[in-house]
Amino acid sequence: MEAYPLPNPLVVLLIFLFLLLVPVVKLLRRTGHHPVWCLFAIVPGLNLISFWLFAFKPWPTDDKPTNAGN
């Protein structure tokens, strides 16, 4: 019985980064932040700090009026 060959680690890394960074970029754009901030999602420890920073700082989209009457 022949075992399945292991996938190329570079391919696995690129797929992982794609699956991680694409949603982060979409979230950052939706909240009005620059997409380059997604690079913090890769660095362990720094991703937690940036998560807390974004959670408690005023967002650029907070200044836009909301449709409270609808």
Distance bins in CASP14 RR format, pairs under 12 A and 6 or more apart:
PFRMAT RR
TARGET T0000
AUTHOR 0000-0000-0000
RMODE 2
METHOD distances of the structure
MODEL  1
5 11 0 0 0 0 0 1 0 0 0 0 0
6 12 0 0 0 0 1 0 0 0 0 0 0
7 13 0 0 0 0 0 1 0 0 0 0 0
7 14 0 0 0 0 0 1 0 0 0 0 0
7 15 0 0 0 0 1 0 0 0 0 0 0
7 16 0 0 0 0 0 1 0 0 0 0 0
8 14 0 0 0 0 1 0 0 0 0 0 0
8 15 0 0 0 0 0 1 0 0 0 0 0
9 15 0 0 0 0 0 1 0 0 0 0 0
9 16 0 0 0 0 0 1 0 0 0 0 0
10 16 0 0 0 0 0 1 0 0 0 0 0
10 17 0 0 0 0 0 1 0 0 0 0 0
11 17 0 0 0 0 0 1 0 0 0 0 0
11 18 0 0 0 0 0 1 0 0 0 0 0
12 18 0 0 0 0 0 1 0 0 0 0 0
12 19 0 0 0 0 0 1 0 0 0 0 0
13 19 0 0 0 0 0 1 0 0 0 0 0
13 20 0 0 0 0 0 1 0 0 0 0 0
13 21 0 0 0 0 0 1 0 0 0 0 0
13 42 0 0 0 0 0 1 0 0 0 0 0
14 20 0 0 0 0 0 1 0 0 0 0 0
14 21 0 0 0 0 0 1 0 0 0 0 0
15 21 0 0 0 0 0 1 0 0 0 0 0
15 22 0 0 0 0 0 1 0 0 0 0 0
16 22 0 0 0 0 0 1 0 0 0 0 0
16 41 0 0 0 0 0 1 0 0 0 0 0
16 42 0 0 0 0 1 0 0 0 0 0 0
17 23 0 0 0 0 0 1 0 0 0 0 0
17 24 0 0 0 0 0 1 0 0 0 0 0
17 25 0 0 0 0 0 1 0 0 0 0 0
17 38 0 0 0 0 1 0 0 0 0 0 0
17 39 0 0 0 0 0 1 0 0 0 0 0
17 41 0 0 0 0 1 0 0 0 0 0 0
17 42 1 0 0 1 0 0 0 0 0 0 0
18 24 0 0 0 0 0 1 0 0 0 0 0
18 25 0 0 0 0 0 1 0 0 0 0 0
18 38 0 0 0 0 0 1 0 0 0 0 0
19 25 0 0 0 0 0 1 0 0 0 0 0
19 41 0 0 0 0 0 1 0 0 0 0 0
20 26 0 0 0 0 0 1 0 0 0 0 0
20 27 0 0 0 0 0 1 0 0 0 0 0
20 38 0 0 0 0 1 0 0 0 0 0 0
20 39 0 0 0 0 0 1 0 0 0 0 0
20 40 0 0 0 0 0 1 0 0 0 0 0
20 41 1 0 0 1 0 0 0 0 0 0 0
20 42 1 0 0 1 0 0 0 0 0 0 0
20 43 0 0 0 0 0 1 0 0 0 0 0
20 47 0 0 0 0 1 0 0 0 0 0 0
21 27 0 0 0 0 0 1 0 0 0 0 0
21 28 0 0 0 0 0 1 0 0 0 0 0
21 35 0 0 0 0 1 0 0 0 0 0 0
21 36 0 0 0 0 0 1 0 0 0 0 0
21 37 0 0 0 0 0 1 0 0 0 0 0
21 38 1 0 1 0 0 0 0 0 0 0 0
21 39 0 0 0 0 1 0 0 0 0 0 0
21 40 0 0 0 0 0 1 0 0 0 0 0
21 41 1 0 0 1 0 0 0 0 0 0 0
21 42 1 0 0 1 0 0 0 0 0 0 0
21 47 0 0 0 0 0 1 0 0 0 0 0
22 28 0 0 0 0 0 1 0 0 0 0 0
22 29 0 0 0 0 0 1 0 0 0 0 0
22 35 0 0 0 0 0 1 0 0 0 0 0
22 38 0 0 0 0 1 0 0 0 0 0 0
22 41 0 0 0 0 0 1 0 0 0 0 0
23 29 0 0 0 0 0 1 0 0 0 0 0
23 30 0 0 0 0 0 1 0 0 0 0 0
23 35 0 0 0 0 0 1 0 0 0 0 0
23 38 0 0 0 0 1 0 0 0 0 0 0
23 41 0 0 0 0 1 0 0 0 0 0 0
24 30 0 0 0 0 0 1 0 0 0 0 0
24 31 0 0 0 0 0 1 0 0 0 0 0
24 33 0 0 0 0 0 1 0 0 0 0 0
24 34 0 0 0 0 0 1 0 0 0 0 0
24 35 0 0 0 0 1 0 0 0 0 0 0
24 36 0 0 0 0 0 1 0 0 0 0 0
24 37 0 0 0 0 1 0 0 0 0 0 0
24 38 1 0 1 0 0 0 0 0 0 0 0
24 39 0 0 0 0 1 0 0 0 0 0 0
24 40 0 0 0 0 1 0 0 0 0 0 0
24 41 1 0 1 0 0 0 0 0 0 0 0
24 42 0 0 0 0 1 0 0 0 0 0 0
24 47 0 0 0 0 1 0 0 0 0 0 0
24 50 0 0 0 0 0 1 0 0 0 0 0
24 51 0 0 0 0 0 1 0 0 0 0 0
24 54 0 0 0 0 0 1 0 0 0 0 0
25 31 0 0 0 0 0 1 0 0 0 0 0
25 32 0 0 0 0 0 1 0 0 0 0 0
25 33 0 0 0 0 1 0 0 0 0 0 0
25 34 0 0 0 0 1 0 0 0 0 0 0
25 35 1 0 1 0 0 0 0 0 0 0 0
25 36 0 0 0 0 1 0 0 0 0 0 0
25 37 0 0 0 0 1 0 0 0 0 0 0
25 38 1 0 1 0 0 0 0 0 0 0 0
25 39 0 0 0 0 0 1 0 0 0 0 0
25 40 0 0 0 0 0 1 0 0 0 0 0
25 41 0 0 0 0 1 0 0 0 0 0 0
26 32 0 0 0 0 0 1 0 0 0 0 0
26 33 0 0 0 0 0 1 0 0 0 0 0
26 35 0 0 0 0 1 0 0 0 0 0 0
26 38 0 0 0 0 1 0 0 0 0 0 0
27 33 0 0 0 0 1 0 0 0 0 0 0
27 35 0 0 0 0 1 0 0 0 0 0 0
27 37 0 0 0 0 1 0 0 0 0 0 0
27 38 0 0 0 0 1 0 0 0 0 0 0
27 41 0 0 0 0 1 0 0 0 0 0 0
27 50 0 0 0 0 0 1 0 0 0 0 0
27 51 0 0 0 0 0 1 0 0 0 0 0
27 54 0 0 0 0 1 0 0 0 0 0 0
27 59 0 0 0 0 0 1 0 0 0 0 0
27 61 0 0 0 0 0 1 0 0 0 0 0
28 34 1 0 0 1 0 0 0 0 0 0 0
28 35 1 0 1 0 0 0 0 0 0 0 0
28 36 0 0 0 0 1 0 0 0 0 0 0
28 37 1 0 1 0 0 0 0 0 0 0 0
28 38 1 0 0 1 0 0 0 0 0 0 0
28 39 0 0 0 0 0 1 0 0 0 0 0
28 40 0 0 0 0 0 1 0 0 0 0 0
28 41 0 0 0 0 1 0 0 0 0 0 0
28 50 0 0 0 0 0 1 0 0 0 0 0
28 51 0 0 0 0 0 1 0 0 0 0 0
28 54 0 0 0 0 1 0 0 0 0 0 0
28 59 0 0 0 0 0 1 0 0 0 0 0
28 60 0 0 0 0 0 1 0 0 0 0 0
28 61 0 0 0 0 0 1 0 0 0 0 0
29 35 1 0 1 0 0 0 0 0 0 0 0
29 36 0 0 0 0 0 1 0 0 0 0 0
29 37 0 0 0 0 0 1 0 0 0 0 0
29 38 0 0 0 0 1 0 0 0 0 0 0
29 60 0 0 0 0 0 1 0 0 0 0 0
29 61 0 0 0 0 0 1 0 0 0 0 0
30 59 0 0 0 0 1 0 0 0 0 0 0
30 60 0 0 0 0 0 1 0 0 0 0 0
30 61 1 0 0 1 0 0 0 0 0 0 0
31 37 0 0 0 0 1 0 0 0 0 0 0
31 38 0 0 0 0 0 1 0 0 0 0 0
31 54 1 0 0 1 0 0 0 0 0 0 0
31 55 0 0 0 0 0 1 0 0 0 0 0
31 57 0 0 0 0 0 1 0 0 0 0 0
31 58 0 0 0 0 0 1 0 0 0 0 0
31 59 1 0 1 0 0 0 0 0 0 0 0
31 60 1 0 0 1 0 0 0 0 0 0 0
31 61 1 0 1 0 0 0 0 0 0 0 0
31 62 0 0 0 0 1 0 0 0 0 0 0
31 64 0 0 0 0 0 1 0 0 0 0 0
32 54 0 0 0 0 0 1 0 0 0 0 0
32 57 0 0 0 0 0 1 0 0 0 0 0
32 58 0 0 0 0 0 1 0 0 0 0 0
32 59 1 0 0 1 0 0 0 0 0 0 0
32 60 1 0 1 0 0 0 0 0 0 0 0
32 61 1 0 1 0 0 0 0 0 0 0 0
32 62 0 0 0 0 1 0 0 0 0 0 0
32 63 0 0 0 0 0 1 0 0 0 0 0
32 64 0 0 0 0 1 0 0 0 0 0 0
33 40 0 0 0 0 0 1 0 0 0 0 0
33 50 0 0 0 0 0 1 0 0 0 0 0
33 53 0 0 0 0 0 1 0 0 0 0 0
33 54 1 0 0 1 0 0 0 0 0 0 0
33 57 0 0 0 0 1 0 0 0 0 0 0
33 58 0 0 0 0 0 1 0 0 0 0 0
33 59 1 0 0 1 0 0 0 0 0 0 0
33 60 1 0 0 1 0 0 0 0 0 0 0
33 61 0 0 0 0 1 0 0 0 0 0 0
33 62 0 0 0 0 0 1 0 0 0 0 0
34 40 0 0 0 0 0 1 0 0 0 0 0
34 54 0 0 0 0 0 1 0 0 0 0 0
34 60 0 0 0 0 1 0 0 0 0 0 0
35 41 0 0 0 0 0 1 0 0 0 0 0
36 42 0 0 0 0 0 1 0 0 0 0 0
36 50 0 0 0 0 0 1 0 0 0 0 0
37 43 0 0 0 0 0 1 0 0 0 0 0
37 46 0 0 0 0 0 1 0 0 0 0 0
37 47 0 0 0 0 0 1 0 0 0 0 0
37 49 0 0 0 0 0 1 0 0 0 0 0
37 50 1 0 0 1 0 0 0 0 0 0 0
37 51 0 0 0 0 0 1 0 0 0 0 0
37 53 0 0 0 0 1 0 0 0 0 0 0
37 54 0 0 0 0 1 0 0 0 0 0 0
37 57 0 0 0 0 0 1 0 0 0 0 0
38 46 0 0 0 0 0 1 0 0 0 0 0
38 47 0 0 0 0 1 0 0 0 0 0 0
38 50 0 0 0 0 1 0 0 0 0 0 0
38 51 0 0 0 0 0 1 0 0 0 0 0
38 54 0 0 0 0 0 1 0 0 0 0 0
39 46 0 0 0 0 1 0 0 0 0 0 0
39 47 0 0 0 0 1 0 0 0 0 0 0
39 50 0 0 0 0 1 0 0 0 0 0 0
40 46 1 0 1 0 0 0 0 0 0 0 0
40 47 1 0 1 0 0 0 0 0 0 0 0
40 48 0 0 0 0 1 0 0 0 0 0 0
40 49 1 0 0 1 0 0 0 0 0 0 0
40 50 1 0 1 0 0 0 0 0 0 0 0
40 51 0 0 0 0 1 0 0 0 0 0 0
40 52 0 0 0 0 0 1 0 0 0 0 0
40 53 0 0 0 0 1 0 0 0 0 0 0
40 54 0 0 0 0 1 0 0 0 0 0 0
41 47 1 0 1 0 0 0 0 0 0 0 0
41 48 0 0 0 0 0 1 0 0 0 0 0
41 49 0 0 0 0 0 1 0 0 0 0 0
41 50 1 0 0 1 0 0 0 0 0 0 0
41 51 0 0 0 0 1 0 0 0 0 0 0
41 54 0 0 0 0 0 1 0 0 0 0 0
42 50 0 0 0 0 0 1 0 0 0 0 0
43 49 0 0 0 0 1 0 0 0 0 0 0
43 50 0 0 0 0 1 0 0 0 0 0 0
43 51 0 0 0 0 0 1 0 0 0 0 0
44 50 0 0 0 0 0 1 0 0 0 0 0
45 51 0 0 0 0 1 0 0 0 0 0 0
45 52 0 0 0 0 0 1 0 0 0 0 0
46 52 0 0 0 0 0 1 0 0 0 0 0
46 53 0 0 0 0 0 1 0 0 0 0 0
47 53 0 0 0 0 0 1 0 0 0 0 0
47 54 0 0 0 0 0 1 0 0 0 0 0
48 54 0 0 0 0 0 1 0 0 0 0 0
48 55 0 0 0 0 0 1 0 0 0 0 0
49 55 0 0 0 0 0 1 0 0 0 0 0
49 56 0 0 0 0 0 1 0 0 0 0 0
50 56 0 0 0 0 0 1 0 0 0 0 0
50 57 0 0 0 0 0 1 0 0 0 0 0
51 57 0 0 0 0 0 1 0 0 0 0 0
53 59 0 0 0 0 0 1 0 0 0 0 0
54 60 0 0 0 0 0 1 0 0 0 0 0
54 61 0 0 0 0 0 1 0 0 0 0 0
58 64 0 0 0 0 0 1 0 0 0 0 0
END
